[in-house]
Amino acid sequence: MPGPEVTEAICLSVQKFSETSKIAVLYTRAWGRLSVIAKGAFRPKSQFWGHLEPLSIAECVIYKKPREQLQLLSSCRALVPWLPLTNSLPCSGYAFAVAEFLYRHTREEGDEAMFHLATSTLTTMAQLPDTLLERQFWGFLLGALAHLGFRPQFDQCDTCRRKPRDDQTVIFDAAAGRIVCRTCRQERPEAMRAHVISPMALSELRARQAAPILDPGEPAIDPEALTQLARAIEDFARYHLGGAWIKSLDFARRMESL
């Protein structure tokens, strides 16, 4: 058996394997998404209690075998408590939406930048007021999509190449991942997955693309602008990721509306 290797990891999900053991899906710094078995995890004095839980960020010792689908988790020590992310239902929903995205759209391939983005997003969500959680999620999604090779362009019109004025409403084509000014939109006969983007929504899209992680003191934006950018990013993500979407996000929105 190969020797143990140490890596940081986000616990994405856990499930019971036997009376004493559990299987967990981790997103690791070293190898990307990985399935592991934690033997004895349900025993009363197990070292895994409180450490191997969904949304925990931990230091893991893993015996990794090439070409094996299930790796052996030797030990796990939480670095960031997972409990603050469950202090409110909206926070839980958006945090699980991050975990679900990683579960669905990453592979067994290390990505230092993606791991840093995900851990920074989760630790920030634990500190943000509920009013900023959705914006933080869209910031994460823009950054994550860019790491996967899907980076929309918000700087200039895709046709005339001009930068929109600060007071100018534009159209975002979710299929092309480009913005088009209203004048050029009328001259493009081809079908578009079009979304109207106000100046405030466009400013927020640019800000989150440049800096995905929010500051807790970030000023509020108009709810309609948030709705516009959410629809645009969601349509862009659905189109380029094959249509699969994030069920946890629907839960987060319902909890936020209560």
N, C-alpha and C positions, 0 to 999 in steps of 0.2 A: 504494500500500500504506500502511495506517495506521502511525503510528510505534510503536516498541516501548513496552511497559508492564512495570513491575517488580512482582512479587508474591512473597510467600513461598508455598511449596507443599510438600506431602507427596507423595512418589512412591509410588503405589499398585501399579503394575505396569508392566513393560516387555516389549516383544516386538520381534523382528527385523522390519524392513520391507524392507530390501534389503541388499546386501553391505556397505554403509557406513552405513546409517541405521537408527534404531530409532524405534518409536512408544511413548510413555509415557502412562499415565493419571495425572493429578495431581489432588490435592485442594488447591485454591488458597485463599488468604485472600480474594482479591478476587472470584473468580467461581465458587467451588465446584468441582465435578468438571469436569475439562477434559482432552481428548485432544490431545496435541501430537506433532509430528514433530521429531526431533533429527537433522538432516542431518549426515553425517560422523561420527556417534557411535562407529563401529567402526574408524575410522582410528587408526593407532598413536599419533599425537600429538594426538588429539582432546581438547578441553577438558572433554568430558563424562565422561571416565573417572574413576570413583570418586565422581562427583557425582550422576549420574542413575541411581540404583540403587533397587530397592524398599526402602521404609522410610526413605530419606534425607529430611531436611528441608532444603530449599534455597531460595536466592533465585534466582528465574527471571526472565529477560527474554523476553517473549513478544510476537510480532506477532499481535494478536488481531483477527480479522475477524468482524463480526456475521454470524450465520446459517451460519458455516462449522463443519463437524463436526470438522475437524482443523486445529489452529493451529500456527504455526511457532514453535518454541523456539529462540531466538537464542543464549542462554547460560544456564549453570546453575552455581551455586556453593553447595556444601554448607555449611549453617550448623551442623548437628548430625550428627556421624558416624553412619552407619547400622550400623557393625560391632558396637558393644556390644549391639545387640538380637539378634545372632546368636551370642552367646557361649555360650548354652545352647539346646537344642532346645525346652524349654518356653517360654522367653522369645521365641524366634522364632515359635512357634505362636500365642501370645497377641497378639504384635505384628501378625502377619499377619491375625489375626482382626479387629483394629481396622481394618486397611487394607481387608479384605474387606467389612466393614460399610459403610465409606465408599464403596467401589466400588459396592455393590449398592443403597444406600438414600439416596444424595445425588444432587443434580442440578446443572446449571449455574446455580447461584444462590449468591451469596456469603453466608456465615453466619459472622461474626466469632466468635461464641460457640462454635459447633461446631468451628471451626478451632483455637481456643485449647484446647478440651477435648481434641481429638485430639493436638495437639502436646505438651500437658502429660502426657497419658497415656503417649505413646511415650517421652518423655525420662525419665519416672518409672520405667517398666518396665525401662529400661536400668540402673537403680540398685537395683532391688528384688531381694531373695532370691527364689528360685523358689517358696517357700512362700506368697508374697503376690501372685503374678502373677494367679492366677485372681480373687482378690478385686478387684484393680485393673481387670481386664477388666469385671467386673459393675458396678463403679462407673462406668466409661466408658459401658457400655451403658445404664444408668439415665439418665445425663446426656444421652446422644445421643437416646434415645427421647423425653425431655422436650423437646429442641429440635425434634423432628419433630412434636410435639403429642400425644405419648402419655406422660402422667405418672401412674403409679399412685399411689394414696393409701394411706398406711400409718398415719395418725394416729388414726383413730377408726372404730368399727364403722359400716358403711354403713347399718345398720338402726336401731339404738338411739342412734347418734351419741355413744356413750361411748368414752373413751380406754381401751384395755386396760391392765390392771394390769401391773406390771413382771414378774410371774411367770405371766402368763396366756398360754396358747397360743391362737392365732387361726387362722382359715381365710382364705386369699387366693383370691379369685375372679379368675382370669386374664382372663376375658372382660370383666368389668366393671372390672377394675383397682382393686378395693377389698378391704379386709379386713372380715371378719364374725366376731363373737365366736361361741363355740360355742353359746350359748343361742339367739341369733338364727338361727344356721345351721339348727337343728332346726325353726324356724318358717317357713323359706323353701322352699316346695315346688318352685320352679323349678330346672331343671338348672343346675349350676355347673361351671366348670373349677376344681375345688377343690384347694388345696394346704395341707397342715398346716404352720403356721409357728410354731416355738418362740419363746420370749421372746428368746433370743440371736440367732436369725435375724432376728427383727423389728427388734431393736436395730441389727443390721448393715445392714439395708435402709434404715432411717431415716438412719443415719450416712452411707452411701454416696450417698443421695439429696441430703443436705445438703452433703456434701463428697466429690465423686467421686474426687478424687486422694488416694491413700494416703500416709501418712508411712512411711518405711522402718522406723521403730521401732514400728509399729502392733502391739499385742498380738495373739496368735493367738486364733482362735475355734474352737469345736468343729467337727470335720469334718462331723458330721451336720447342724449348723446351716448350714454352707456348702452342703451338698448340697441342703437344703431351699430356700434362697434361689435357688440356681442353677436348680433345676427350675421355680420360680415365675416368675423373670424370663424364662427361656427360653420357657416356655409363653405368657406375656404377649406377648413379642416376636413369636413365631411367629403368634399369633392376629391381632395388629394390623398386622403387616407382610406379611400375605398368605401365610404358610406357608413362604416361602423362609428357609433357615437358613444358618449360617456353617460351611463345611466346615473351615476352618482351626482352628476351636475343637475339633473332634473330634481333629485331629492333636495339638493342644496337650495335650489330656487324655491321649492315649495316651503321649505323650513324658513327661508328668509321672508317669505310673504305672510307668514303667520303673525 
